[in-house]
Amino acid sequence: MSVGNAGISGDTTGGMLARLSGAVPEGTKIVILQIAGNDAMKGMSLANAQANRAEIRKRLHSRGIRTIEADGYVLSALRGGLRQPDGIHMTVEGHRRVAQQIASLIR
């Protein structure tokens, strides 16, 4: 199994949607979605963000790709104090915890 990161820092759901087919190659079995809050920070309405999220999931599922939503795991780590001094991003330990939680879903 190989793993790739197609995330782009600061990306929005609109950006993700626009590059989805190129960012997720044929043969992909699982996509871990961690969408975060860039839409709101860039002024996108909640309705548009939710529609984009739904469309991303729909397109992946139509290709037979399983999606795992990581937002809840990330929020839990952040709320658990695993936050960098910038107040936004997780610490190394936070990333480790989220990776372990997601890995347990895949095995």
C-alpha positions as CSV (number, residue, x, y, z in Angstrom):
1,M,0.0,0.0,0.0
2,S,1.2,3.5,-0.7
3,V,0.0,6.8,0.7
4,G,0.1,10.2,-0.9
5,N,-0.8,13.6,0.4
6,A,-2.7,15.7,-2.1
7,G,-3.5,18.5,0.4
8,I,-2.7,22.1,-0.2
9,S,-2.3,24.4,2.7
10,G,-5.0,27.1,2.7
11,D,-7.1,25.3,0.1
12,T,-10.9,25.6,0.1
13,T,-13.6,23.1,-0.8
14,G,-13.9,24.8,-4.2
15,G,-10.2,24.4,-4.9
16,M,-10.4,20.8,-3.7
17,L,-13.4,20.1,-6.0
18,A,-11.7,21.7,-9.0
19,R,-8.6,19.6,-8.8
20,L,-10.2,16.4,-7.4
21,S,-10.0,14.2,-10.5
22,G,-6.3,15.0,-11.0
23,A,-5.4,14.8,-7.3
24,V,-6.9,11.4,-6.8
25,P,-5.5,8.9,-9.3
26,E,-7.2,5.9,-10.7
27,G,-6.9,2.9,-8.4
28,T,-7.3,4.9,-5.2
29,K,-9.1,2.9,-2.6
30,I,-9.4,5.3,0.3
31,V,-9.3,9.1,0.6
32,I,-8.9,10.7,4.0
33,L,-10.7,14.1,4.0
34,Q,-9.6,16.8,6.4
35,I,-11.3,19.9,5.0
36,A,-10.9,22.3,8.0
37,G,-12.1,25.9,8.0
38,N,-10.5,27.7,5.1
39,D,-13.9,28.3,3.4
40,A,-15.1,30.4,6.3
41,M,-11.8,32.2,6.6
42,K,-12.1,33.1,3.0
43,G,-15.7,34.3,3.1
44,M,-17.5,31.3,1.6
45,S,-21.0,30.7,2.8
46,L,-21.7,27.6,5.0
47,A,-24.2,26.5,2.4
48,N,-21.7,26.6,-0.5
49,A,-19.0,24.8,1.7
50,Q,-21.5,22.1,2.6
51,A,-22.5,21.7,-1.0
52,N,-18.9,21.4,-2.1
53,R,-18.2,18.8,0.6
54,A,-21.2,16.8,-0.5
55,E,-20.0,16.9,-4.1
56,I,-16.5,15.8,-3.2
57,R,-17.9,12.8,-1.4
58,K,-20.3,12.0,-4.2
59,R,-17.6,12.1,-6.8
60,L,-15.3,9.9,-4.8
61,H,-18.0,7.4,-3.9
62,S,-19.1,7.2,-7.6
63,R,-15.6,6.0,-8.3
64,G,-15.9,3.4,-5.6
65,I,-13.5,5.2,-3.3
66,R,-14.1,5.0,0.5
67,T,-13.8,8.3,2.3
68,I,-12.8,8.8,5.9
69,E,-13.6,12.2,7.4
70,A,-10.7,13.3,9.7
71,D,-12.1,16.6,10.9
72,G,-13.5,15.2,14.1
73,Y,-10.2,13.5,15.0
74,V,-8.3,16.7,14.3
75,L,-10.7,18.8,16.4
76,S,-10.5,16.3,19.2
77,A,-6.7,16.5,19.2
78,L,-6.8,20.3,19.1
79,R,-9.3,20.4,22.0
80,G,-7.1,18.0,23.9
81,G,-4.2,20.5,23.9
82,L,-2.2,19.1,21.0
83,R,-2.1,22.6,19.4
84,Q,1.0,24.5,18.2
85,P,1.6,28.0,19.6
86,D,0.0,29.5,16.5
87,G,-3.3,28.3,18.0
88,I,-4.4,26.7,14.7
89,H,-2.3,23.7,13.8
90,M,-1.7,20.4,15.6
91,T,1.6,19.4,17.2
92,V,3.6,16.4,16.0
93,E,1.9,14.4,18.8
94,G,-1.5,15.5,17.5
95,H,-0.7,14.3,14.0
96,R,0.6,11.0,15.5
97,R,-2.6,10.5,17.4
98,V,-4.9,11.3,14.5
99,A,-2.8,9.0,12.2
100,Q,-3.1,6.1,14.7
101,Q,-6.9,6.6,15.0
102,I,-7.4,6.7,11.3
103,A,-5.0,3.7,10.7
104,S,-7.2,1.7,13.1
105,L,-10.2,2.3,10.8
106,I,-8.3,1.0,7.8
107,R,-6.9,-2.2,9.2
